[in-house]
Amino acid sequence: MSRNTQHQFVSTDVEEVVSAVTAMYEAILHTTVRPADPEMLFIRWVSSVIVQERALTNYTGNQNVPSRAEGENLDALAELTKIQARPEAKPSACTMRFTISEPQERVILIPAGTRVTDRNALLVWETGEDHYIPAGSSYLDVPVRCQTAGTVGNGYAIGQIDTIVDVFDYYLKCENLTATDGGSDVPTDDEYYELMRASMDAFSCAGARGGYIYFAKQVSTEIADVVANSPEPGVVKLYVLMDGGTPAGEEVKRKVLEACSADEVRPLTDLVSVEDPETVDYDVDVTYYIRSDSTKSGTAIAAAVQRAVEEYTTWQSARLGRDINPSHLIRLLMETGVKRVEVASPVFTKLRGGRLTLTADMSYQEEDAVPQVAKVGKVTVTNGGDEDE
């Protein structure tokens, strides 16, 4: 939601204050102050001080309302909610396979703090505790976390982390079996406020929809949307969408499952799982026309059109169940200064939001439980030339 951090509790209009101070001055001294009178200079100086104090009053008032507070002031208001404190940045994680030269008759220790890195040694990941390769086995899959918190550790592909820093007995090789994921930066004020609002649902001990969504979003600030539903009694399915419109990776899904399966979160009767939403592909094929008397250059308009298309594709995939809506694309394109647009694709397509509804026989349509998300394919933007008004 949009946060209005500049709400006006009291007016800061200078002329309004000058008029009020002038009227009070004239009433007290039983005189009339003209624009050129020396008293008017004094009145305007007093009015400027009053306006500055009113500005501070407005700022103070805004900083006492969570939807308008910023920075440390927003942090201080967290004690009114369940979340209490702004989450810290979190490191990315992945699953590493450590392989030894040959199976041994005894267990082989992989010590806590064993470090691995990529070939360029840009970042380092490490094990969090001791792990043992079983006797008779030649490898073990172990979770590791990045030493550097934040999104910087996300996106390393499978097999890209293959260099060990701390060699252990019989070590042969290592590689990551999953892409690195789950790293998140410190939430922005807007992200933190949304978490504060969502945290109020977490007070419920009955497995509320909002509670599951809140605990899922606690995992990472890179999570854009979460849908929670129960297609059958005692079953809870979570669908997680990341920033950029991509479904959550294996590491994020694992962390979400851990967060939402904790005893203080999950009712004992609930079986929780994290599933992938269904993707619906669409293409963008638009032709735009420029007015022949346009004051903007064709190059500037082309750049603005490209930005508008990119903004649309980002918006279209930012939420689960958001209908594919060409009207929003047309609105963004018209704001660039073009005369008109022709949109061959996409066409309006209604997507499932994953919210279950009861049928006439008081049962759920389970196929409606899986939310959909739009996924852009081919993007074609054509300049159709100029036209008269």
N, C-alpha and C positions, 0 to 999 in steps of 0.2 A: 504494500500500500504506500501511497505518497505521504511523506511526513512534512507537515507544515511547521517549520521551525521559526517562522517569522510572524506568528499570530499577534495581532494588535489588541492588547488589553485596554490601553488608553491611547488616545490620539496623539500623534507627534506632528500634526500639521502646524507649521510655524505661524501662519497667518491666523489660524484659529486661536492659538495661544496669545498672540499679540492683541487680537481683538478683545479677548477675555481680560487680559491684564490692563489694557487701556480703559475698558469699561469700569473695572474696579478702581483704578487710579482716579478717574473722573468722578466716580461716586464718592470717594473718600474726601477728595479736595474740592469738590463742587466747582470743577473747572472743565474746560474743553481743550483737549490736546489735538493740535493740528499736525499734519505730516511733517512740516518743517520745524516744529518746536524742538528745542533741546531735550525736553522731557521724553520725546519719542525715541531718542537714542538710548536713553536709560531703560525705557520700557522694552525695547528690542533686545537689549543686553540681558535683562531679567528673563525675557521670554526664551532666549537661547539657552539659558541655564535650565529653565523648566523643561524645555524640550529634551535636553540631554538627560536629565533625571528621568523623564518619562521613557526614554529609550532604554535606560538601565532597568526601569521597572518592567518594561515589556520583556527584556532579555531574562530577567530573574523569573518572571512568571512562566515563560516558555521553558526554562531549565528545570522547573518543578513539575512538569508534565512529561511522562515518559515518551509520548508520541512526538515531542518537540525537543527534548533534551539532547545534548551532544556530549561526546567525550566522557570526561570524568564525572560530569553531572549525571549523565545517563547511567554510568556505573553505580553511582550512589543510590539511584532509584531502584536498582535491581533487588534490594532487600524487600521490596514490596511484592516481589514475585517469587516463584519457586526456584528459578535458575540461580539467583543470588549473585553470581559473578560472571563476567565476560569470559567465555572459553578461551584458552590459550591456543596458539598455533599447534597443529598436530603433524607428526612426521608421516611420510608415506611408508607403505609396507608391501612386502611380497613374500612369496614362498620360494626358498632356495633348496636346491637338491645338492647335497654334499656327497661326493663319491670317493671311496677309498680304492687303493690299488687292487685289493682282493679281499674276499670275506675272511674274517678272523674268528678264532675260537672263543674270543672274549669280546665284550662290548668295547666300543671305541668312543671316547669322550669328545664331543664338540663343545668346548668351554663357552660359558656365557661371555659375551663381549667379543666373540670371534667376528672379525670384520671382513667385509667383501666390498668390491668396488667395480666400476666398469673399466674398460680398457684405457680410457682417458683419465681415470682417477679424479673425476669431477666431484663426485659425492661418495659417501661411505655409508654402508648399511651394516648392522650388527645384530647378533643374536641376543635375546633378552635373558636367557637362562641356559643352564647346562642341558645338553641333549646327548643321547647315547645311540650310536649305530648298533643295532642288535647283533649278537653273535650269529655268524653265518650269513649276514646281509652285507652288501657292498655299497649301500647308499642309505641316506635318510633325508626326508623332506622337512625343512625347518623354517618357521616364520622368522623374518628379519625386519627391522625397522631402520629408517634413515636417521643418521645422526643430526641432520639439518631439518628442523621443522619447517613446514610450509608446503605450498604447492610445487616448489622447485623440484622436489623429488618424484613427482608424478610423471607418468608417461614413458618410463623406460620399458622397452618391449621385451618379450620373452627371449631369454638367452643373451640379453645385452649386458647383464651383470655377471661376469665370468672370471673375475680376478680376486684371489684371496689375499688378504693382508696378513692374517695370523694363521700360519700353517699349523695343523695338528697332526698327530701320528697317522701314518699311512695315507695322508691326503693325496688325492689324484687330481680332481677337478671339481668345479662347482658351476652352477648356472641357475638363473631364476626361472621358475616354472610358470609364474604369473606376472603380468605387467604390474609395475609399481603403481599404487593408487592409494587413496585415502588421506593424502597429505592435505592440510588446509591451513590457511592463514588466519590471523586474528580477525574475528568478525568486524565488519564495518558497523557504524552506528545503525544503519538501516537493517542489516542482517541481525544485529544483536537485539534490536527492538522487536523484530519478528519472532525471535526465539523467546523473548520475555513474554510476549502475548501467548505464544504456543505453550509455554511452560505452565500456564494456569490450568490447562487441561490435565496436567500430570498429577494434580492433587487427587484425582479420582483413583480408586483402588479397584475399579471394576473393569479395567481394560477398555477405557474409552477410546474412540477413534482418534481424537485429538491427542490423547496421551501417547499412543503409539507413534503418531506423526512427530510429536515433539522429541521423543527419545531417539527416533531415527535421525532427525535433523541435527541432533547434538553431535553426531558422529563427525560431520564435516560441514564447513561453511560452503563447500563446493556443491552441496546437494541443493538442487533448485526446487524440487517438488517431490512429495511423497503421497501416495494413495494407500490407505489401509481399509481393508474390507474383510468380511467374514462370509464366504460363500456357503458355509454349512456350520452348524453349531460346534463350538469348540475349536474352530480353525480360523486362524488369522493370516492373511496374505498381505505382504507389503510390496509395493512397487516403487522403486526409487529412480529418479531422474536427476542427472548431473547438469551443472552449468554447461551450456553448449548444446543441450538437447540430446545427449547420449545416455543410454541406460547405464546404471552403475556397474563398475567392474567387479571382479570376484573379491578383491580385497575389501572394497567398500561394502559389498553385500555381506561379507563375513562379519565386519564390524557392526553393521546394522543389526544383524541377527543376534550377535552377542549383547548389544545394548538393549534390544527389545525382548530378550529371553531371560533377563535377570529376574531373580525372585521378587524383587521389590517393584518390578514393572509389570510382569506378566502374571495374570491370574493362573492358578495351577491347572485350570481346565483348558487353557488355550494352547494349541499347537501352532507355533509361529514359523513362518517361512518367508523368504525374500525371493520374489520372482521377477522376471523381466517383463516389461510392458511390450505390447505389440507395436511394431513400427509400421507406419503407413507412408509409402513413398509418394512424392509429388515432384514435379518439375516446375521451373519458372521460365516462361516464354512470354516476354513482353516487347512491344514496339511502342516507342514514344515519338511524339511530334513536337517541334518547337515553333513558336510564333515567329513569323518572318521579321517582325519588328522588335523582337526581344532584345532587351538591353544586356542580357547575359551572353557570354560567349558560349559557343557549342562545347568547348572543352570543359568549361565550368559546369555546365548543365550535365554533361556526360558523367563527370565525377560525382555530382550530387545524386544522379540517378543510381549510380553504382552503390553509393553509400546507403541509399534508401532500400535497395534490394537486399543488401547485407543486413540492414536493420530488420527488415521483414523476416528473413529466414531465421534470424536469431530469435525474434519474438515468437514466430510460429512454433518453434520447438522448445520454448521455455517452460511449458506446462503440459502435464499429462491431460489428455482429453480436450485440448484446445482445438476447436474446429479449424480445418484448413479454410482460410477466409481471404479470398482475393480482394474483397472490399478494403481491407486494411492495407494491402499492397498498393491499391489505387490511390488511397488517401496519402500515403507516404510519397508516392511518385508525383502527385499533383502539387505537393508542397515544395518540390524542387524548382518549379517555375516552368514546367512543360505546358504545352497547350492541351494535349489530350494523350491518352494511352490506350492501347489495345492489349488486353490480357488474354492470350490463348491458353495459358496454363499458369497457375492452377485453377481449378473450378471448385466451387464450394463443396466441401465434404465434411459431413458430421462425424466426429470421432467419439468413441466411448470414453467416458470419464472414470469408469470403474465403480461408480456408485450403484449398489444393488437396490432394486425395487421389488416389492412384493407383487406377485401375480394374483389373479382372481382366486386361485386355490390356496393362497397364503404360503406360496413357496417362492424361492429365489430363482432367477434365471442365471445360472452360474456362468454361461458364456458371456454375459454382460459384465462380469466381475473384472475381467482383464482390461485395464485402461490402454488406450492407444496414444501414440505420440507421432507427430509428423516428422518425416525425415526428407530433407531436400536432396534431389538428385541433380539433374542437368540444369544449369542456369544459362539462359540465352536472353541477352538484352540487345535490341536492335534500334538504331537511330533511323526513324522513318523519314527524316528530313524536316524542312520547314513548311509551314502553311500560313496563309493569310488568316486574319482574325475571323 
